[in-house]
Amino acid sequence: MSKIDTKDAKGAKAGSVELDDAMFGIEPNIPVMHQVVTAQLAAKRRGTQSTKTRAEVRGGGAKPWKQKGTGRARAGSSRSPIWVGGGVTHAPKPRDYSQRTPKKMIRLALKSALSDRAASDRVLVLDWGLDAPSTKGAIAALAANGVEGRVLAVLRAEDEAIWKSLRNLDHIHICGAGELNAYDVLVSDWVIFTPDTIPTDRPVTRGSNEEAAADPQGEAS
């Protein structure tokens, strides 16, 4: 276990917490991160693209002109793919782009992403100190701790005041402890946890809300 200082809204040390080396101290596996992120982005695709083949385009039933004697190329239908207004060859159709990714691979990608950010000192444990929604107060807390760029804030459902303080800031993405994933970590310059949302690699007992919040990704790999 490695320790990291907990900061308050003024940038001062407010204590320290332990980071699980299994989550924040491994050697990042770049190929696994690439495969998992690719699968996650693919799953976001709607897959509703659709064009018509020559069999689906309306019209074109009659032969445009006789086979011989006109001096023009032979044509059997005005809906051929080589004609304007014709069908599309190998037309794209609606499809499901999602990929099946093993749970252990998803878990390893998250560990690798968190370890990469921790190695770059881009992981912050922050006590926001917000009892009421205040976007101004949230901005001040980030500035006091030297946080710049795109930020991923990991919160609990109970942190309603913090959610409301951050939701209007374009450069901040908010996710719940159970929604933490490799893609959101990798596209963010900073990952900010609260003392209650730091993930660990402990196995989760079904039905235990406390452990589920601490280990949002399920079983350890």
Secondary structure, DSSP 8 states (H G I E B T S, - for coil): -EEEEEE-TTS-EEEEEEE-HHHHSS---HHHHHHHHHHHHHHH---------TTTSS---S-SS-SSSSSS---S-TTSTTSTT---TT------------HHHHHHHHHHHHHHHHHTT-EEEE----SS--HHHHHHHHHHTT--SSEEEEE-TT-HHHHHHHTT-TTEEEEEGGG--HHHHHT-SEEEE-TT---------TT-HHHHHHSTT-S--
